[in-house]
């Protein structure tokens, strides 16, 4: 059963890495939104293609923007990612230890 434990441990590490990378992509998207980026730039298109599905879903559920027009959906998504990193990843590591 230690093989299954190693698999879950590796899966938890991979999930943690993907969540961290996605969080930095969201930060980059938020920083780029402060300026007027060229919508034809491949980096800007990539950032929008990767983040728009989740950010738009959050905007539909919680249509909250401040009076200054600040969009809080990236911050909410980052908080969800931090929750997953602090709950899901350690839980998977704990499950992996139980098989070890």
TORVOVEX-312862 format. One line per field, with one value per residue (C-alpha): residue number from 1; residue in one letter; x, y, z. Coordinates in steps of 0.02 Angstrom, whole numbers. Each point is the difference from the previous one (the first is absolute). Layout:
<sites>
n	NUM  ...
res	A  ...
u	X  ...
v	Y  ...
w	Z  ...
</sites>
This chain:
<sites>
n	1  2  3  4  5  6  7  8  9  10  11  12  13  14  15  16  17  18  19  20  21  22  23  24  25  26  27  28  29  30  31  32  33  34  35  36  37  38  39  40  41  42  43  44  45  46  47  48  49  50  51  52  53  54  55  56  57  58  59  60  61  62  63  64  65  66  67  68  69  70  71  72  73  74  75  76  77  78  79  80  81  82  83  84  85  86  87  88  89  90  91  92  93  94  95  96  97  98  99  100
res	X  X  X  X  X  X  X  X  X  X  X  X  X  X  X  X  X  X  X  X  X  X  X  X  X  X  X  X  X  X  X  X  X  X  X  X  X  X  X  X  X  X  X  X  X  X  X  X  X  X  X  X  X  X  X  X  X  X  X  X  X  X  X  X  X  X  X  X  X  X  X  X  X  X  X  X  X  X  X  X  X  X  X  X  X  X  X  X  X  X  X  X  X  X  X  X  X  X  X  X
u	0  150  -8  -175  63  144  -122  -114  150  63  -175  -11  169  -54  -166  94  117  -142  -98  154  34  -182  3  149  -90  -147  118  78  -174  -48  160  -21  -178  66  68  -78  76  0  -138  95  155  19  41  -155  -108  72  -33  -180  -32  67  -82  -164  -100  20  -1  -160  -82  45  -66  -166  -15  65  -24  92  106  42  -59  171  -28  121  -32  22  -21  189  18  -144  77  169  -84  -82  170  79  -140  28  187  -27  -139  5  188  35  -151  70  171  -83  -91  164  84  -140  44  186
v	0  115  25  74  110  62  35  105  90  43  52  118  77  22  80  119  50  27  104  107  27  45  123  90  2  85  127  36  22  122  101  7  62  158  59  -2  -160  -41  -131  -78  -34  -190  14  105  -120  -148  83  37  -173  -87  110  58  -161  1  188  18  -138  92  164  -84  -71  153  154  112  145  152  175  32  -141  -121  -182  -111  -166  -31  23  -119  -130  19  -28  -159  -60  36  -97  -148  7  2  -130  -117  -21  -42  -117  -94  -8  -70  -132  -46  -22  -117  -116  8
w	0  14  -189  17  142  -108  -141  112  74  -175  -53  150  -45  -181  52  115  -142  -125  126  36  -185  -32  144  -79  -167  85  80  -170  -75  138  -21  -189  22  83  -168  -171  -72  -184  -20  -146  104  19  186  34  -101  96  168  -50  -72  155  132  -79  26  189  22  -102  102  161  -74  -38  176  92  -109  123  -60  102  -39  -79  -124  82  -42  152  -92  -15  188  33  -116  85  169  -69  -61  169  84  -115  33  188  5  -150  -18  184  1  -149  82  157  -102  -84  171  55  -145  37
</sites>
